[in-house]
Amino acid sequence: MYDPSQLRTFLAVAQTLSFTRAARRLGLRQSTVSQHVRRLEDATGRRLFSRDTHSVELTEDGEAMLGFARRILEVHEQASAFFTGTRLRGRLRFGASEDFVLTRLPEILEGFRHDHPEVDLELTVELSGALHERLAAGKLDLVLAKCRPEDPRGELVWHDELVWIGAERLRLEPDRPVPLIVYPPPGITRALALEALERQGRPWRVVCTSGSLSGLIAAARAGLGVMAHSRGLVPPGLVPMSERAGLPELGAVDFVVVHGRRRPAAQDAADALAAAILGGGDRLHRGRG
């Protein structure tokens, strides 16, 4: 009843909330993406997206289809692997950004390990900037991280807005430097936050630096200052700072999966894990527990 290619297209649009970005990710024409979505909506008899010239949003039925689409595709992949007799093997060096520590990424990795038990998965959790450096040095095979502005490589997992977040009780004084909670260099959000403040001419001071997301969250929850963060990944106990705080716009950020140098022993496993992340990317920023 539901074509796997149409389901993959649906997931790409649901995760990027853009027909254009979904087409780029899938290597399809935008008209083909629209056609796939239209045919899937015809098959379900429901509207899955509400869209106009400026935005794309999932409908209530579209939200329900997310879980069904993932499960159908997972079973489809399992059946294909079983009947073709292909079993992935080897060591896969995978790097994930600190941003995903509190998300449901472990569920995606657990599913991958279940489907490919003979792959030795070696996980590195680091800052996005450091992961890109390790990838370029040939020390990782696949990375899930923020896209570097100067390096647009990678397959888009999702596009998100950056916001200032802090404790709900925190109040910033307009005549004093902004208290910043930041990752150390080469943190991508750190660089974007400092650039935005410099453009505004707003003075700032670093009150906490940590390479650990948990450390940054603890400082923010204690009311020490504000931090730049993805709107889709705001941790519990913290809130976006209102416009009344007078802080500058931070812009947007893309989360991508990027392949490293193609090692024959890891190439198929890297492709399979990338597909699992792209197929389940909405779980990384929806319904986090």
Phi, psi and omega per residue, in radians:
M1 nan -0.682 -3.096
Y2 -2.004 2.108 -3.111
D3 -1.278 2.216 -3.140
P4 -0.987 -0.649 3.139
S5 -1.138 -0.625 3.094
Q6 -1.224 -0.628 3.107
L7 -1.171 -0.687 3.105
R8 -1.123 -0.701 3.105
T9 -1.130 -0.755 3.108
F10 -1.004 -0.789 -3.137
L11 -1.116 -0.695 3.137
A12 -1.100 -0.730 3.111
V13 -1.188 -0.710 -3.134
A14 -1.099 -0.612 -3.088
Q15 -1.421 -0.609 -3.109
T16 -1.670 -0.294 -3.060
L17 0.891 0.729 3.141
S18 -2.792 2.188 3.083
F19 -1.187 -0.597 -3.136
T20 -1.170 -0.842 -3.132
R21 -1.188 -0.612 3.090
A22 -1.113 -0.728 3.111
A23 -1.087 -0.715 3.129
R24 -1.119 -0.730 -3.133
R25 -1.111 -0.754 -3.028
L26 -1.502 -0.175 -3.082
G27 1.233 0.571 -3.128
L28 -2.021 2.874 2.974
R29 -1.315 2.632 3.141
Q30 -1.082 -0.588 3.112
S31 -1.132 -0.588 3.097
T32 -1.200 -0.711 3.080
V33 -1.035 -0.824 3.124
S34 -1.058 -0.684 3.137
Q35 -1.144 -0.763 3.119
H36 -1.050 -0.795 -3.126
V37 -1.126 -0.743 -3.130
R38 -1.084 -0.742 3.134
R39 -1.171 -0.638 3.097
L40 -1.181 -0.688 3.082
E41 -1.125 -0.644 3.077
D42 -1.123 -0.712 -3.121
A43 -1.163 -0.643 -3.138
T44 -1.471 -0.413 -3.042
G45 1.281 0.327 -3.112
R46 -2.344 2.677 2.988
R47 -1.422 2.222 -3.114
L48 -1.726 -0.404 3.116
F49 -2.305 2.510 2.885
S50 -1.828 2.218 -3.033
R51 -2.507 2.588 2.997
D52 -2.388 -2.875 -3.086
T53 -1.233 -0.258 -3.034
H54 -1.963 -0.406 -3.022
S55 -2.625 2.763 3.067
V56 -2.260 2.243 3.132
E57 -2.361 2.547 3.039
L58 -1.241 2.425 2.976
T59 -1.434 3.093 3.088
E60 -1.067 -0.696 3.102
D61 -1.205 -0.586 3.080
G62 -1.123 -0.702 3.083
E63 -1.065 -0.723 3.128
A64 -1.135 -0.656 -3.111
M65 -1.157 -0.439 -3.134
L66 -0.939 -0.906 -3.117
G67 -1.132 -0.729 3.125
F68 -1.100 -0.784 -3.105
A69 -1.063 -0.778 3.135
R70 -1.057 -0.823 -3.080
R71 -1.153 -0.706 3.119
I72 -1.075 -0.784 -3.117
L73 -1.192 -0.639 3.106
E74 -1.086 -0.800 3.129
V75 -1.152 -0.650 3.105
H76 -1.061 -0.788 3.139
E77 -1.156 -0.701 3.129
Q78 -1.099 -0.751 3.132
A79 -1.132 -0.731 3.141
S80 -1.086 -0.782 -3.142
A81 -1.116 -0.683 -3.108
F82 -1.128 -0.840 -3.028
F83 -1.412 -0.360 3.043
T84 -1.530 -0.229 3.099
G85 1.257 0.339 -3.130
T86 -1.534 2.229 3.079
R87 -2.202 2.137 -3.124
L88 -1.345 2.489 3.106
R89 -2.416 2.965 3.052
G90 1.922 -3.120 -3.127
R91 -1.839 2.251 3.140
L92 -2.042 2.091 -3.139
R93 -1.696 1.860 -3.025
F94 -1.993 2.301 3.105
G95 -1.982 2.306 3.116
A96 -2.156 2.412 -3.140
S97 -1.161 2.654 3.048
E98 -0.940 -0.466 -3.120
D99 -0.965 -0.458 -3.001
F100 -1.710 0.138 -3.104
V101 -1.028 -0.690 -3.046
L102 -1.768 0.234 -3.134
T103 -1.714 -2.949 -3.139
R104 -1.684 0.421 3.038
L105 -0.960 -0.694 3.109
P106 -0.955 -0.558 3.108
E107 -1.138 -0.711 3.123
I108 -1.150 -0.745 3.135
L109 -1.166 -0.653 3.114
E110 -1.114 -0.738 3.101
G111 -1.102 -0.688 3.103
F112 -1.106 -0.772 3.140
R113 -1.122 -0.631 3.122
H114 -1.148 -0.737 -3.105
D115 -1.337 -0.445 -3.069
H116 -2.324 1.187 -3.034
P117 -1.140 -0.310 -3.093
E118 -1.629 0.088 3.036
V119 -1.586 2.214 3.092
D120 -1.529 1.764 -3.063
L121 -1.563 2.083 3.140
E122 -1.908 1.953 -3.012
L123 -1.743 2.321 3.031
T124 -2.124 2.190 3.080
V125 -1.905 2.116 -3.046
E126 -2.647 3.095 2.997
L127 -1.196 2.613 -3.105
S128 -0.965 -0.798 -3.119
G129 -1.051 -0.733 3.137
A130 -1.170 -0.638 3.123
L131 -1.130 -0.742 3.098
H132 -1.058 -0.661 3.120
E133 -1.167 -0.728 3.117
R134 -1.150 -0.643 3.112
L135 -1.124 -0.787 3.141
A136 -1.119 -0.524 -3.140
A137 -1.442 0.007 3.127
G138 1.388 0.298 -3.095
K139 -1.650 -0.125 3.079
L140 -2.349 2.692 3.125
D141 -1.748 -0.489 -3.078
L142 -2.662 2.464 -3.119
V143 -2.321 2.441 2.973
L144 -2.010 1.943 -2.992
A145 -2.805 3.092 3.004
K146 -1.227 2.551 3.071
C147 -1.348 2.329 3.064
R148 -1.346 2.327 -3.122
P149 -0.943 -0.594 -3.102
E150 -1.512 -0.055 -3.084
D151 -2.422 1.565 -3.022
P152 -1.402 0.306 -3.126
R153 -1.177 2.827 3.008
G154 1.964 2.803 3.072
E155 -1.651 2.246 -3.048
L156 -1.216 2.169 3.028
V157 -1.548 -0.913 2.944
W158 -2.840 2.779 -3.106
H159 -1.887 2.327 -3.072
D160 -2.489 2.810 3.104
E161 -1.589 2.461 3.018
L162 -1.585 2.415 3.130
V163 -2.358 2.790 2.988
W164 -1.462 2.303 3.102
I165 -2.235 2.755 3.127
G166 -2.971 -3.101 3.078
A167 -1.181 2.528 -3.068
E168 -1.047 -0.551 -3.099
R169 -1.424 -0.164 -3.053
L170 -1.192 2.321 3.064
R171 -2.192 2.233 3.135
L172 -1.618 2.399 3.109
E173 -1.614 2.116 -3.016
P174 -1.090 -0.398 -3.099
D175 -1.673 0.158 3.134
R176 -2.131 2.694 3.130
P177 -1.017 2.520 3.123
V178 -1.201 2.175 3.100
P179 -1.369 2.061 -3.028
L180 -1.858 2.427 2.999
I181 -1.978 2.044 -2.947
V182 -2.445 2.728 2.900
Y183 -1.267 2.734 3.021
P184 -1.296 2.885 3.020
P185 -1.016 2.518 0.125
P186 -1.710 0.837 -3.134
G187 -1.000 2.273 -3.096
I188 -1.249 -0.766 3.132
T189 -1.181 -0.548 3.077
R190 -1.032 -0.870 -3.113
A191 -1.075 -0.743 -3.126
L192 -1.153 -0.672 3.135
A193 -1.142 -0.805 -3.126
L194 -1.149 -0.688 3.111
E195 -1.099 -0.717 -3.131
A196 -1.130 -0.743 3.127
L197 -1.176 -0.679 3.117
E198 -1.119 -0.723 3.117
R199 -1.074 -0.652 -3.138
Q200 -1.357 -0.291 -3.059
G201 1.317 0.415 -3.093
R202 -1.595 2.166 3.101
P203 -1.180 2.672 -3.113
W204 -2.606 2.854 3.037
R205 -2.557 2.488 3.129
V206 -1.482 2.109 3.133
V207 -1.795 -0.306 3.123
C208 -2.712 2.315 3.026
T209 -2.209 2.280 3.113
S210 -2.689 2.464 3.048
G211 -1.457 -0.031 -3.118
S212 -1.864 2.253 3.082
L213 -1.062 -0.676 3.127
S214 -1.054 -0.672 3.108
G215 -1.147 -0.731 3.118
L216 -1.128 -0.731 -3.138
I217 -1.113 -0.731 3.128
A218 -1.050 -0.748 3.125
A219 -1.134 -0.713 3.137
A220 -1.174 -0.722 3.122
R221 -1.127 -0.506 3.112
A222 -1.339 -0.080 3.110
G223 1.412 0.374 -3.105
L224 -1.275 -0.494 -3.110
G225 3.066 -2.787 -3.104
V226 -2.054 2.754 3.093
M227 -2.417 2.645 3.056
A228 -1.492 2.343 -3.039
H229 -2.710 2.710 3.076
S230 -1.141 2.324 3.140
R231 -1.065 -0.603 -3.108
G232 -1.333 -0.111 -3.091
L233 -2.177 0.413 -3.119
V234 -1.068 2.136 -3.092
P235 -1.236 2.696 3.051
P236 -0.995 2.489 3.117
G237 1.570 -0.059 3.109
L238 -2.217 2.685 -3.089
V239 -2.382 2.679 3.009
P240 -1.086 2.406 3.127
M241 -1.336 2.414 -3.088
S242 -1.217 2.838 3.123
E243 -1.079 -0.372 -3.133
R244 -1.129 -0.303 3.122
A245 -1.239 -0.249 3.087
G246 1.266 0.375 -3.122
L247 -1.487 2.606 -3.082
P248 -1.291 2.761 3.041
E249 -1.117 2.461 -3.114
L250 -1.782 -0.238 -3.114
G251 1.471 -2.741 -3.047
A252 -2.114 2.951 3.127
V253 -2.476 2.531 3.065
D254 -1.873 2.336 3.006
F255 -1.743 2.235 -3.002
V256 -2.317 2.759 2.891
V257 -1.857 2.309 -3.068
V258 -2.221 2.294 3.084
H259 -1.511 2.522 3.048
G260 -1.581 -2.768 3.084
R261 -1.082 2.377 -3.046
R262 -1.299 1.760 3.022
R263 -1.567 2.176 -3.107
P264 -0.913 -0.649 -3.095
A265 -1.227 -0.334 -3.069
A266 -2.047 -0.129 -2.975
Q267 -1.078 -0.855 -3.107
D268 -1.139 -0.692 3.128
A269 -1.162 -0.693 3.112
A270 -1.112 -0.726 3.107
D271 -1.092 -0.718 -3.118
A272 -1.171 -0.735 3.140
L273 -1.213 -0.677 3.084
A274 -1.042 -0.734 3.117
A275 -1.116 -0.673 3.128
A276 -1.150 -0.697 3.124
I277 -1.182 -0.784 3.139
L278 -1.131 -0.642 3.141
G279 -1.277 -0.482 -3.112
G280 -2.006 0.353 -3.047
G281 -1.052 -0.514 -3.135
D282 -1.144 -0.412 3.118
R283 -1.213 -0.298 -3.118
L284 -1.340 -0.353 -3.120
H285 -2.414 0.300 3.069
R286 -2.210 2.363 3.021
G287 1.031 0.694 3.129
R288 -1.211 2.483 3.117
G289 -1.696 nan nan
